[in-house]
Amino acid sequence: MDVKNTVLEIMNKEGKPLSAGQIAEISGLDRKQVDKVMKSLKQENLIVSPKRCYWEPKK
């Protein structure tokens, strides 16, 4: 499974806004890799930020 799907799956499973650090901790992925994927997801408009530095999947 690619990293984008992993990040989105974790966000959906947790059911609450998460920071990049929390996602990296849960997934075991490198923080820089998570940051890169989240930047891409933001550009694709797949995630939104309900509060600063926390992200959730767009509904």
N, C-alpha and C positions, 0 to 999 in steps of 0.2 A: 504494500500500500504506500502511496506517496505521502510526503509530509503534509501537503495541503489537506488531504482527506483526513489524516490523523488529527491535525489541529482542529478542523471543523467537527470531527467526531467527538473529541474531548469537550469542546464548547457545548455541543448539543447534549452530551451525557451529563455534564455538571449542572446544566440548567440555570446558571447564574453568570454574570459577567466575570471574566477572568483577566488577569494581567499576563503579559508574555512570560514573566518569571514563573507564575503558577502553572502555565501550560507546559513550560520546559520541565518543571519539577514532576508533574504528573506523567508526562510522556517519556521522560528520560532523554529527550532530544537536547542538543546544544542550544543555549539561549540565543546565540547569533543566528542559528538556522531558523528558530521560531520567529525571531524579529523579521527576518527576510521574508518568510512565508506570510506573516501577518501584513506586512507592507503590500505584498502582492494581493492578498485578499481584500485589503482596503481599496486598492485601485480597481478591483473587479466589483466593488460594491457588495461584497458578500458578508461583511461584518460591519457592525456599527458600535459606537462608543456611547453608552448611556452615562458614563462619568469618566473623568480624566484617567487615562492609562488602563482602563478596563474595557474589554471588548466582548461582544456576544454576536452570534449569527443574526443576520438580518431576517426579519420575519415577513 
